[in-house]
């Protein structure tokens, strides 16, 4: 399986859990980590910015997304194992 596809599936799984587990008064912070560089030249970072914009606008402030680029939360394997 393609590594990018696996990473996207992992993000979707976390996103699904956050939306299903949410209640009207709950607050959630989603940490989106990726191994790509900061900036618009990285597909991973663009996806993170889209996810942040989408979730924060649709959840009416109940979900916030923190983006951690450039392996700040670990290498690719550590990120997948953390999910």
Secondary structure, DSSP 8 states (H G I E B T S, - for coil): --HHHHHHHHHHHHHHHHHHH--TT--EEEEEE-SS-SSTT-HHHHHHHHHHHHHHHHTTTSEEEEEE-TTTT--HHHHHHH-
